[in-house]
Amino acid sequence: MKTKVAWIVLSLFLPCAAIAQNAWQYSKKIERSMVVTGVIEVNPDGSVHDYTLDQPDKLLPGIVEIVSRTIPAWKFQPFSVDKNPYLLKGKMSIRIVADKLDGDRYALSVRGVSFSGNNSMNAISFESKAPPTYPQEALNGGVSGTAYVIAMIDRIGHVEKAAAIQVDLRAMGPDPVLARLRNDFARASVKAVEHWTFNVPAALREGGKDHWFVRIPINYQPVYDNVKPVEEYGRWDAYVPGPVEHIPWYESNETAHHGSQDAIPDNLAYQDDPRFVLLNPPGNG
């Protein structure tokens, strides 16, 4: 007889206070965070020249404040210039985490960051992508989550390799159950991505490389009554983060610049810009 295992689903659409008062009391494994995006300019000596945040009016004052204290202290690897100095400009994506202290108090911090090029004309984009099949056990239980997939794209836009580097779940339960759910989301995501195709700009192909790496967040959210909740920029996401998996073919490749695997915006084939080498990344002291 099959044992029925229960889990607690973390609703993204409850007020933040409800999440804090109910979900947090069950497990310290729950994380609450959001991804904030913007543009950054770096001086040739590696210091930050300036930055702007996207849609700052949608961000809490505390978010804007922690970012304003963190970014100016960043130090990048200096880059050489010729007679005409220039600023290195690109897009940034920052993962902000709220760690619960006590009562209604939270400590905000920058956990991860990724940088991509500022020229969308030179970015790999989706050509065709059929949605993945929602794992049946997760769907039956109303469990949602996000799978972060690494894909190696060849010159004609086909996927050479794909693997899930991390799966976050918006549910709690016994570790074996969560491991099974993560595995189901990972397999469904990789199976789908392997059949996707991408647009590779001519400017990239002319550079002589045979392949490029992209990171893709794939969100799973059950649709009830044919109404899918709208994802909002600047909104907290509550989930149980999964372990970071090792992907040898990605980690060993010198052309792969590793930003934080989950500090990337949704709905993109995210390419890290190797020109941005942060010497004091978040969490490294």
BAFI-3210 file (N, C-alpha, C; in Angstrom, 3 decimals, decimal comma, padded with zeros to 6 digits):
// residues 285
n [1|2|3|4|5|6|7|8|9|10|11|12|13|14|15|16|17|18|19|20|21|22|23|24|25|26|27|28|29|30|31|32|33|34|35|36|37|38|39|40|41|42|43|44|45|46|47|48|49|50|51|52|53|54|55|56|57|58|59|60|61|62|63|64|65|66|67|68|69|70|71|72|73|74|75|76|77|78|79|80|81|82|83|84|85|86|87|88|89|90|91|92|93|94|95|96|97|98|99|100|101|102|103|104|105|106|107|108|109|110|111|112|113|114|115|116|117|118|119|120|121|122|123|124|125|126|127|128|129|130|131|132|133|134|135|136|137|138|139|140|141|142|143|144|145|146|147|148|149|150|151|152|153|154|155|156|157|158|159|160|161|162|163|164|165|166|167|168|169|170|171|172|173|174|175|176|177|178|179|180|181|182|183|184|185|186|187|188|189|190|191|192|193|194|195|196|197|198|199|200|201|202|203|204|205|206|207|208|209|210|211|212|213|214|215|216|217|218|219|220|221|222|223|224|225|226|227|228|229|230|231|232|233|234|235|236|237|238|239|240|241|242|243|244|245|246|247|248|249|250|251|252|253|254|255|256|257|258|259|260|261|262|263|264|265|266|267|268|269|270|271|272|273|274|275|276|277|278|279|280|281|282|283|284|285]
n.u [000,852|000,584|002,126|000,739|002,076|002,297|002,713|003,606|002,426|003,874|002,380|002,711|001,153|000,053|-000,117|002,993|003,259|001,659|003,032|005,349|004,410|003,264|004,509|007,251|007,452|007,508|009,838|013,314|014,476|013,265|013,443|013,283|013,130|014,058|014,580|016,384|016,856|019,024|021,240|024,761|027,781|031,248|034,434|037,694|039,627|038,381|036,623|033,279|031,436|028,830|025,314|022,010|018,718|016,142|012,759|012,490|010,446|008,822|010,088|010,786|011,783|013,850|015,103|016,202|017,964|019,799|020,984|022,166|024,158|025,716|026,592|028,413|030,731|031,735|034,356|035,837|037,663|040,298|040,400|042,184|042,763|042,915|044,003|041,701|039,876|037,177|033,887|032,815|029,880|026,937|024,255|022,861|021,930|020,476|020,251|018,276|018,039|015,891|016,450|014,997|014,756|013,519|010,139|008,567|010,812|013,363|016,487|018,092|020,010|022,504|022,748|023,616|024,872|024,694|026,019|025,324|025,615|025,059|023,964|021,305|021,092|023,198|022,693|021,890|018,775|015,458|014,186|012,348|010,319|008,863|006,643|007,637|006,598|004,454|005,454|003,699|003,213|003,900|002,105|-000,353|-000,204|-000,200|002,232|004,695|007,600|011,014|013,236|016,624|018,364|021,278|022,456|024,192|024,795|024,950|026,455|024,361|022,187|021,177|020,732|023,435|024,139|022,486|021,601|020,244|021,026|020,123|017,223|014,513|011,944|008,529|007,412|007,173|008,357|009,072|012,535|013,212|010,948|010,971|013,373|012,711|010,725|012,243|013,967|012,132|011,212|013,648|014,303|012,107|012,493|015,057|014,598|012,769|014,230|016,289|015,169|014,606|015,153|017,442|018,166|021,138|023,076|024,721|027,008|028,058|028,617|030,589|032,716|034,146|033,753|032,569|030,454|028,115|027,166|024,107|021,922|018,888|015,945|013,225|009,971|007,510|004,145|001,073|-001,987|-005,042|-008,481|-008,101|-006,776|-003,896|-001,712|-000,313|003,081|005,020|007,323|009,631|008,399|008,212|009,480|008,772|010,389|011,940|015,253|017,123|019,898|023,050|024,018|026,801|028,188|030,173|030,973|030,317|031,528|034,235|034,849|036,566|035,397|033,075|031,566|030,932|028,202|025,963|023,879|021,111|020,576|019,192|017,059|013,623|012,300|014,324|017,143|019,876|022,981|026,137|028,350|031,664|033,396|032,872|034,252|033,855|035,624|035,143|032,785|029,349|029,055|031,634|033,180]
n.v [-001,204|002,145|004,805|007,818|010,977|014,037|017,525|020,944|023,611|026,553|029,492|031,869|033,996|034,949|037,626|039,152|039,207|037,104|034,930|035,154|034,729|032,213|030,234|030,447|029,483|026,763|025,803|026,470|026,382|027,728|030,268|033,715|035,861|038,123|039,047|041,701|044,048|045,975|048,540|048,839|050,744|050,598|051,740|051,959|051,216|049,362|050,176|051,116|053,167|054,181|053,404|052,193|051,332|049,179|050,112|051,430|052,450|050,339|048,981|048,234|050,696|049,710|047,827|049,370|050,812|048,865|048,040|050,426|050,658|048,491|048,146|050,367|049,550|047,448|045,810|045,439|043,406|045,176|046,712|047,060|049,999|051,932|054,906|056,312|056,348|054,351|053,543|050,522|049,052|047,407|045,006|044,229|041,739|041,070|039,115|039,531|038,817|038,104|037,597|036,088|037,551|038,138|038,181|040,547|041,315|041,563|040,821|042,298|041,348|041,164|038,378|037,152|037,797|038,590|039,350|040,708|041,366|044,660|045,050|044,090|043,180|041,520|039,294|035,941|034,502|033,119|030,926|028,859|027,234|024,697|024,297|022,713|019,467|019,325|017,856|015,027|014,282|016,590|018,382|017,275|017,722|020,433|021,707|024,114|025,473|026,373|025,650|025,835|025,916|024,969|025,462|024,400|025,992|025,566|026,715|026,958|027,289|025,097|022,842|021,517|020,336|019,963|020,720|020,616|022,939|023,769|023,411|024,995|024,771|025,524|024,455|022,372|019,462|015,962|015,182|013,120|013,199|015,835|015,718|013,927|015,393|017,574|016,255|015,378|017,836|018,752|016,812|017,069|019,690|019,687|017,826|019,244|021,578|020,513|020,217|022,733|025,610|028,231|031,684|032,714|035,467|036,988|038,402|037,042|034,517|035,198|035,553|033,251|031,173|027,904|027,228|028,417|029,370|029,399|030,412|029,365|030,118|028,138|028,338|026,754|026,724|025,855|026,162|027,410|027,157|028,141|030,530|032,261|033,463|036,748|037,467|039,657|042,321|043,055|041,673|039,548|036,206|033,120|030,163|026,872|026,532|024,550|022,174|023,076|021,723|019,923|020,497|019,164|019,593|022,207|023,646|023,185|024,499|027,094|029,269|029,722|031,928|032,260|033,413|034,025|031,287|031,517|034,181|035,577|037,047|036,199|034,477|034,648|033,730|033,585|035,116|035,199|037,954|037,880|040,004|041,280|040,825|040,225|041,027|040,960|039,301|038,871|037,327|036,472|037,700]
n.w [000,000|-000,889|000,762|001,871|001,623|003,245|002,566|003,109|001,355|000,153|-000,226|-002,736|-002,976|-000,726|001,696|002,694|005,470|006,302|005,290|006,797|009,446|009,439|007,674|008,309|010,895|010,743|009,529|009,355|006,992|005,001|002,589|001,819|-000,809|-003,494|-006,945|-008,167|-010,724|-012,924|-014,248|-014,592|-014,356|-014,837|-013,867|-015,557|-013,657|-012,136|-010,175|-009,123|-011,211|-011,610|-011,132|-011,889|-010,844|-012,002|-012,210|-009,571|-008,025|-007,407|-005,466|-002,056|000,398|002,030|000,400|-001,656|-000,110|000,929|-001,396|-002,219|-000,354|-000,852|-003,618|-004,323|-003,013|-004,413|-006,204|-009,242|-011,612|-012,985|-016,245|-019,284|-021,244|-024,271|-025,787|-025,359|-022,619|-021,341|-020,087|-018,643|-019,359|-018,350|-017,762|-014,601|-012,222|-009,220|-006,305|-003,567|-000,168|002,577|005,821|008,590|011,786|014,496|015,671|013,686|012,376|009,931|008,374|005,723|002,886|000,261|-001,635|-004,005|-007,343|-010,819|-014,074|-017,259|-020,820|-022,228|-024,661|-026,366|-028,940|-029,374|-027,919|-027,068|-027,821|-027,302|-029,770|-030,357|-027,997|-026,390|-023,696|-020,613|-019,358|-016,649|-013,654|-012,427|-009,704|-008,294|-009,430|-008,657|-005,934|-005,792|-005,787|-006,402|-008,093|-008,987|-011,528|-012,293|-015,170|-016,947|-020,180|-023,079|-026,011|-029,516|-032,648|-034,454|-032,935|-031,569|-028,774|-027,192|-024,738|-021,591|-018,223|-014,913|-012,490|-010,045|-008,002|-006,666|-004,256|-003,566|-001,200|001,730|003,448|004,174|003,742|001,777|000,133|-000,842|-002,235|-004,242|-005,574|-006,477|-008,210|-010,120|-011,194|-012,217|-014,176|-015,952|-016,803|-018,049|-020,090|-021,647|-022,371|-023,907|-026,381|-027,246|-029,350|-030,321|-031,051|-032,396|-032,515|-035,360|-034,717|-032,543|-033,640|-035,443|-033,823|-033,569|-031,742|-030,773|-029,175|-026,670|-023,323|-021,557|-018,934|-017,582|-015,981|-015,027|-014,303|-012,367|-011,841|-010,652|-012,476|-011,640|-012,232|-014,759|-014,462|-014,207|-011,782|-011,757|-012,150|-010,293|-010,460|-007,894|-005,886|-003,052|-002,865|-001,517|-000,552|-000,473|-000,774|-003,081|-003,244|-004,787|-007,761|-009,164|-012,314|-014,411|-017,172|-017,523|-015,407|-015,872|-018,171|-019,609|-020,807|-019,532|-017,455|-014,138|-012,614|-009,870|-009,609|-009,212|-009,334|-011,454|-013,901|-014,727|-017,631|-019,550|-021,621|-020,091|-020,397|-019,007|-018,732|-019,462|-019,083|-016,744|-013,845|-010,679|-007,865|-005,155|-004,415|-003,205|-000,022|000,169|002,047]
ca.u [000,000|001,389|001,954|000,449|002,964|001,777|003,664|003,012|002,693|004,094|001,669|003,372|000,178|-000,350|000,665|004,276|003,087|001,099|004,124|006,274|003,844|002,855|005,486|008,553|007,472|007,657|011,175|014,286|015,013|012,569|014,127|012,414|014,036|013,592|015,629|016,322|017,696|019,434|022,389|025,935|028,919|032,483|035,623|038,805|040,384|037,569|035,669|031,946|031,228|027,434|024,358|020,592|017,844|014,901|011,494|012,731|009,193|008,196|010,939|010,700|012,930|014,943|015,808|016,999|019,033|020,848|021,687|022,983|025,315|026,508|027,192|029,605|031,900|032,207|035,611|035,952|038,991|040,560|040,561|043,075|042,168|043,887|044,104|040,402|039,256|035,732|033,214|032,248|028,470|026,205|023,091|023,122|020,791|020,879|019,338|018,154|017,478|015,397|016,638|014,142|015,435|012,509|008,913|008,399|012,071|014,149|017,756|018,249|021,388|022,709|023,331|024,259|024,771|025,143|026,152|025,188|025,901|024,038|023,478|020,393|021,270|024,237|022,320|021,159|017,365|014,671|013,541|011,163|010,410|007,634|006,686|007,879|005,463|004,427|005,508|002,363|003,105|003,913|000,853|-001,438|-000,074|-000,184|003,583|005,351|009,039|011,818|014,423|017,623|018,992|022,421|022,416|025,276|024,166|025,920|026,446|023,093|021,115|020,693|021,263|024,371|024,012|021,671|021,541|019,665|022,033|019,459|015,757|013,906|010,557|007,636|006,725|007,991|007,977|010,220|013,622|013,122|009,871|011,449|014,407|012,014|010,080|013,294|014,427|011,088|011,266|014,903|014,208|011,140|013,077|016,140|013,983|012,167|015,270|017,073|014,488|014,419|016,117|017,797|018,733|022,511|023,397|025,889|028,173|028,635|029,170|031,803|033,803|034,916|033,448|031,712|029,264|027,945|026,377|023,025|021,217|017,460|015,029|011,940|009,033|006,335|003,087|-000,216|-003,009|-006,342|-009,615|-007,583|-006,277|-002,523|-001,342|000,673|004,331|005,290|008,667|009,689|007,571|008,949|009,220|009,101|010,683|013,014|016,280|017,720|021,359|023,669|024,606|028,026|028,051|031,581|031,212|030,148|032,499|035,607|035,042|037,114|034,547|031,894|031,768|029,914|027,526|025,116|022,979|019,709|020,444|018,912|015,639|012,822|011,941|015,492|018,287|020,807|024,405|027,045|029,337|032,965|034,153|032,599|034,813|033,717|036,672|034,620|031,367|028,599|029,296|033,060|033,895]
ca.v [000,000|003,353|005,747|009,185|011,918|015,405|018,620|022,267|024,442|027,957|030,317|033,118|035,056|035,462|038,788|038,803|038,979|035,768|033,994|035,244|034,236|030,823|029,330|030,490|028,771|025,343|025,397|027,525|026,178|028,600|031,509|034,705|036,725|038,653|039,427|043,115|044,257|047,341|048,758|049,271|051,266|050,333|052,469|051,085|050,704|048,358|050,756|051,372|054,567|054,548|052,325|052,532|050,188|049,153|050,281|051,618|052,770|049,088|048,355|048,788|051,553|048,913|047,191|050,417|051,194|047,840|048,077|051,638|050,458|047,352|048,279|051,229|048,881|046,390|046,026|044,541|043,259|046,316|046,371|048,002|050,854|052,600|056,344|056,857|055,564|054,169|052,868|049,218|049,154|046,160|044,775|043,455|041,055|040,897|038,377|040,106|037,835|038,597|036,603|036,403|037,724|037,816|038,944|040,997|041,919|040,821|041,414|042,224|041,237|040,757|037,043|036,781|038,783|038,179|040,472|040,356|042,465|045,695|045,124|042,973|042,709|040,495|038,295|034,754|034,584|031,934|030,839|028,049|026,510|024,080|024,253|021,378|018,771|019,499|016,557|014,703|014,306|017,994|018,996|016,774|018,316|021,890|022,169|024,905|025,568|026,937|024,893|026,640|025,016|025,403|024,873|024,711|026,272|025,539|027,857|027,077|027,497|023,866|022,559|020,398|019,712|020,711|020,119|021,470|023,226|023,963|023,428|025,537|024,343|026,295|023,456|021,738|018,094|015,094|015,358|012,226|013,659|017,037|015,299|013,331|016,470|018,317|015,428|015,396|019,137|018,829|015,969|017,666|020,912|019,334|017,176|020,287|022,471|019,803|020,335|024,131|026,204|029,592|032,587|033,109|036,617|036,856|038,965|035,985|033,469|035,713|035,539|032,025|030,142|026,811|027,130|029,417|028,881|030,240|029,930|029,552|029,747|027,615|028,403|025,877|027,224|025,307|027,117|027,024|027,815|028,796|031,859|032,188|034,698|037,591|037,637|041,076|042,755|043,611|040,897|038,505|034,825|032,240|028,834|026,110|026,407|023,236|022,155|023,407|020,522|020,089|020,191|019,179|020,162|023,650|024,191|023,054|025,264|028,415|030,328|029,887|032,846|031,803|034,288|033,260|030,537|031,912|035,645|035,879|037,358|035,196|034,607|034,975|032,835|034,537|034,932|035,989|038,740|037,598|041,231|041,679|039,883|040,863|040,507|040,793|038,951|038,685|036,079|036,144|038,537]
ca.w [000,000|-001,027|001,859|001,469|002,300|003,182|002,624|003,268|000,189|000,474|-001,201|-003,117|-003,164|000,581|002,105|003,290|006,899|006,479|005,059|007,925|010,690|009,341|007,079|008,963|012,163|010,489|009,100|009,112|005,647|004,057|002,226|001,179|-001,561|-004,777|-007,885|-008,556|-011,900|-013,206|-015,135|-013,843|-015,113|-014,103|-014,327|-015,960|-012,504|-011,468|-009,225|-009,680|-011,606|-011,360|-011,374|-011,786|-010,629|-012,761|-011,497|-008,129|-007,343|-006,998|-004,461|-000,709|000,717|002,568|-000,720|-002,296|000,811|001,001|-002,680|-002,262|000,514|-001,317|-004,946|-004,388|-002,438|-005,301|-006,921|-010,379|-012,193|-013,884|-017,657|-019,961|-022,270|-025,146|-025,555|-024,950|-021,545|-021,476|-018,990|-018,945|-019,018|-018,522|-016,922|-013,382|-011,635|-007,825|-005,438|-002,233|000,754|003,865|006,877|009,737|013,067|015,495|015,453|012,314|011,932|008,957|007,960|004,273|002,413|-001,129|-001,595|-005,266|-008,418|-012,149|-015,006|-018,671|-021,730|-022,313|-026,033|-026,610|-030,308|-029,359|-026,925|-027,495|-027,433|-027,631|-031,088|-030,096|-026,725|-025,914|-022,233|-020,053|-018,761|-015,192|-012,978|-011,960|-008,238|-007,873|-009,877|-007,806|-004,614|-005,873|-005,470|-007,437|-007,898|-010,066|-011,906|-012,990|-016,132|-017,740|-021,517|-024,003|-027,300|-030,606|-033,571|-035,181|-031,981|-030,960|-027,441|-027,150|-023,430|-020,636|-016,887|-013,876|-011,480|-008,754|-008,037|-005,451|-004,123|-002,706|-000,382|002,750|003,732|004,447|002,775|000,600|-000,754|-001,522|-003,185|-005,387|-006,311|-007,181|-009,329|-011,153|-011,860|-012,972|-015,380|-016,876|-017,353|-018,967|-021,253|-022,487|-022,900|-024,924|-027,678|-027,591|-030,277|-029,937|-032,052|-032,089|-033,366|-036,220|-034,035|-031,714|-034,502|-036,076|-032,846|-033,723|-030,759|-031,212|-028,335|-025,611|-022,201|-021,060|-017,751|-017,826|-014,895|-015,495|-013,185|-012,380|-010,970|-011,101|-012,899|-011,124|-012,894|-015,960|-014,134|-013,719|-011,080|-012,416|-011,422|-010,191|-010,107|-006,557|-004,973|-002,354|-003,218|-000,401|-001,089|000,162|-001,807|-003,264|-003,323|-006,073|-008,351|-009,942|-013,738|-014,841|-018,498|-017,408|-014,469|-016,367|-019,399|-019,304|-021,364|-018,689|-016,325|-013,209|-011,690|-008,953|-010,473|-009,075|-009,408|-012,858|-014,100|-015,419|-019,048|-020,357|-021,754|-019,487|-020,684|-018,184|-019,463|-018,833|-018,824|-015,373|-012,871|-009,359|-006,996|-003,792|-004,574|-001,964|000,692|000,197|003,011]
c.u [000,881|001,074|001,709|001,298|002,421|002,919|002,904|003,399|002,823|003,430|002,421|002,416|-000,494|000,416|001,946|004,133|002,565|002,174|005,038|005,706|003,508|003,959|006,791|008,588|007,684|009,094|012,063|014,898|014,378|013,368|013,113|013,314|013,352|014,800|015,373|017,287|018,027|020,602|023,541|027,018|030,174|033,630|036,733|039,600|039,591|036,598|034,335|031,801|029,815|026,569|022,950|019,806|016,609|013,714|011,692|011,464|008,462|008,982|010,750|011,927|014,123|015,759|016,734|018,189|020,151|021,647|022,632|024,216|026,263|027,269|028,424|030,876|032,438|033,507|035,737|037,406|039,223|040,722|041,392|042,324|043,289|043,914|042,809|039,761|037,741|035,201|032,681|030,807|027,765|025,003|023,492|021,809|021,200|019,808|019,404|017,450|017,044|015,513|015,834|014,972|014,491|011,288|008,721|009,673|012,837|015,437|017,913|019,718|021,390|023,400|024,099|024,036|025,286|025,156|026,047|025,456|024,739|023,409|022,620|020,535|022,313|023,926|021,595|019,728|016,649|014,121|012,257|011,363|009,035|007,714|006,939|006,592|005,534|004,471|004,198|002,226|003,055|002,609|-000,308|-001,401|-000,076|001,165|004,171|006,839|009,710|013,041|015,352|018,463|020,164|022,339|023,614|024,678|025,226|025,688|025,124|021,894|020,513|021,378|022,160|024,238|023,119|021,657|020,930|020,701|021,416|017,952|015,253|012,435|009,774|006,752|007,715|007,470|009,203|011,275|013,531|012,051|010,331|012,519|013,757|011,345|011,111|013,784|013,416|011,104|012,525|014,807|013,249|011,730|014,150|015,578|013,390|013,248|016,073|016,455|014,200|015,461|016,282|018,312|020,122|022,895|024,678|027,153|028,841|029,291|030,486|032,988|034,614|034,620|032,503|030,429|029,282|027,072|025,292|022,440|019,750|016,662|013,695|011,009|007,844|005,338|001,758|-001,198|-004,362|-007,436|-009,152|-007,111|-004,883|-002,169|-000,245|001,917|004,720|006,738|008,641|008,854|008,406|008,514|009,664|009,285|011,743|014,090|016,862|019,228|021,843|024,389|025,880|027,777|029,446|031,823|031,015|031,248|033,922|035,888|035,457|036,240|033,302|032,233|030,624|029,391|026,720|024,008|021,531|019,511|020,268|017,418|014,931|012,702|013,106|016,404|019,477|022,251|025,231|028,055|030,698|033,803|033,980|033,103|034,814|034,693|036,213|033,119|030,676|028,894|030,744|033,856|033,933]
c.v [001,246|004,340|007,152|010,140|013,327|016,402|019,929|023,107|025,892|028,813|031,610|034,289|035,454|036,746|038,331|038,480|037,577|034,713|033,975|034,549|032,753|029,909|029,290|029,667|027,277|024,940|026,603|027,406|027,124|029,879|032,440|035,706|037,271|038,973|040,858|043,321|045,729|047,379|049,294|049,753|051,136|051,113|051,500|050,514|049,673|048,885|051,025|052,855|055,014|053,315|052,893|051,238|050,304|049,316|050,455|051,929|051,515|048,377|049,032|049,654|050,770|048,227|048,197|050,788|050,157|047,789|049,275|051,520|049,394|047,628|049,187|050,567|047,763|046,800|044,961|044,433|044,413|045,843|047,466|048,777|051,477|054,085|056,936|055,970|055,460|053,469|051,530|049,220|047,828|046,079|043,949|042,879|040,618|040,124|038,979|039,100|038,517|037,470|037,015|036,490|037,300|038,681|039,271|041,591|040,981|041,571|041,210|042,137|040,866|039,403|036,679|037,830|038,180|039,402|039,963|041,587|043,428|045,785|043,901|042,407|041,594|039,361|037,120|034,850|033,295|032,035|030,036|027,292|026,002|023,978|022,841|020,772|018,889|018,121|016,252|014,783|015,738|018,680|018,566|017,423|019,822|022,484|022,928|024,973|026,214|026,068|025,802|025,713|025,702|024,710|025,331|024,814|026,267|026,690|028,023|027,152|026,249|023,632|021,322|019,617|020,590|019,963|021,126|021,671|023,419|023,950|023,904|025,152|025,282|025,324|022,922|020,339|017,283|015,228|014,407|012,664|014,887|016,688|014,710|014,410|017,282|017,540|015,427|016,716|019,253|018,034|016,562|018,894|020,600|018,704|018,212|021,130|021,805|019,923|021,779|024,563|027,683|030,377|033,009|034,248|036,394|037,358|037,937|034,917|033,910|035,739|034,257|030,935|029,087|026,691|028,225|028,805|029,895|029,582|030,307|029,171|029,290|027,526|027,473|026,413|026,662|026,411|026,602|027,852|028,641|030,220|031,708|033,501|035,452|037,719|039,108|041,335|043,393|042,865|039,779|037,124|033,960|030,818|028,151|025,889|025,002|023,311|022,524|022,166|020,862|019,649|020,272|019,854|021,676|024,258|024,181|023,894|026,688|029,552|030,572|030,782|032,623|032,916|033,417|032,593|030,982|033,423|036,047|036,142|036,262|035,511|035,020|033,769|033,694|034,161|035,812|036,703|038,555|038,836|041,686|040,591|040,580|040,212|040,290|040,468|038,755|037,321|035,679|037,075|039,981]
c.w [000,000|000,103|001,327|002,291|002,127|003,195|002,749|002,071|000,627|-000,589|-001,465|-003,065|-001,863|000,852|002,774|004,769|007,164|006,278|006,278|009,162|010,633|008,830|007,854|010,245|011,968|010,162|008,864|007,718|004,636|003,827|001,563|000,479|-002,804|-005,638|-008,331|-009,719|-012,101|-014,167|-014,300|-014,804|-014,248|-014,724|-014,732|-014,798|-011,703|-010,449|-009,926|-009,975|-011,251|-011,581|-011,290|-011,585|-011,515|-011,818|-009,986|-007,351|-006,865|-005,898|-003,103|-000,426|001,260|001,498|-001,384|-001,419|000,841|-000,289|-002,731|-001,370|-000,040|-002,605|-004,964|-003,852|-003,333|-005,990|-008,009|-010,843|-013,171|-015,325|-018,332|-021,024|-023,104|-024,798|-025,012|-023,877|-021,750|-020,241|-019,477|-018,446|-019,287|-017,607|-015,706|-012,861|-010,237|-007,062|-004,032|-001,334|002,042|004,885|008,103|011,006|014,192|015,230|013,983|011,740|011,007|008,660|006,460|003,900|000,938|-001,104|-002,858|-006,324|-009,714|-013,050|-016,441|-019,523|-021,841|-023,695|-026,337|-028,013|-030,377|-028,386|-027,562|-026,977|-027,837|-029,058|-030,957|-028,793|-026,309|-024,401|-021,732|-019,502|-017,246|-014,533|-012,255|-010,445|-007,727|-008,250|-008,988|-006,425|-004,618|-005,560|-006,657|-007,145|-009,091|-010,288|-012,693|-013,867|-016,827|-019,091|-022,332|-025,405|-028,406|-031,578|-034,316|-034,221|-031,372|-029,618|-027,508|-025,845|-022,556|-019,305|-015,928|-012,774|-010,093|-008,978|-006,682|-005,430|-003,223|-001,935|000,636|003,004|004,054|003,345|001,584|-000,394|-001,538|-002,562|-004,434|-006,242|-007,098|-008,396|-010,463|-011,920|-012,723|-014,268|-016,409|-017,562|-018,392|-020,240|-022,203|-023,160|-024,004|-026,314|-028,069|-028,620|-029,945|-031,141|-031,591|-033,024|-034,171|-035,538|-033,138|-032,571|-035,138|-035,117|-032,855|-032,707|-031,340|-030,388|-027,269|-024,524|-021,840|-019,822|-017,885|-016,579|-015,477|-014,291|-013,407|-011,366|-011,458|-011,459|-012,418|-011,794|-014,091|-015,712|-013,543|-013,039|-011,816|-011,551|-011,452|-009,802|-008,725|-005,534|-004,347|-002,821|-002,041|-000,912|-000,229|-000,905|-001,864|-003,328|-004,722|-006,584|-009,125|-011,381|-014,345|-016,181|-018,516|-016,544|-015,019|-017,601|-019,077|-019,816|-020,522|-017,502|-015,347|-012,317|-010,741|-009,753|-010,379|-009,097|-010,863|-013,013|-014,875|-016,904|-019,939|-020,503|-021,335|-019,799|-019,754|-019,066|-018,792|-018,561|-017,376|-014,422|-011,514|-008,395|-005,559|-003,862|-003,244|-001,343|000,782|001,091|002,661]
res [m|k|t|k|v|a|w|i|v|l|s|l|f|l|p|c|a|a|i|a|q|n|a|w|q|y|s|k|k|i|e|r|s|m|v|v|t|g|v|i|e|v|n|p|d|g|s|v|h|d|y|t|l|d|q|p|d|k|l|l|p|g|i|v|e|i|v|s|r|t|i|p|a|w|k|f|q|p|f|s|v|d|k|n|p|y|l|l|k|g|k|m|s|i|r|i|v|a|d|k|l|d|g|d|r|y|a|l|s|v|r|g|v|s|f|s|g|n|n|s|m|n|a|i|s|f|e|s|k|a|p|p|t|y|p|q|e|a|l|n|g|g|v|s|g|t|a|y|v|i|a|m|i|d|r|i|g|h|v|e|k|a|a|a|i|q|v|d|l|r|a|m|g|p|d|p|v|l|a|r|l|r|n|d|f|a|r|a|s|v|k|a|v|e|h|w|t|f|n|v|p|a|a|l|r|e|g|g|k|d|h|w|f|v|r|i|p|i|n|y|q|p|v|y|d|n|v|k|p|v|e|e|y|g|r|w|d|a|y|v|p|g|p|v|e|h|i|p|w|y|e|s|n|e|t|a|h|h|g|s|q|d|a|i|p|d|n|l|a|y|q|d|d|p|r|f|v|l|l|n|p|p|g|n|g]
***
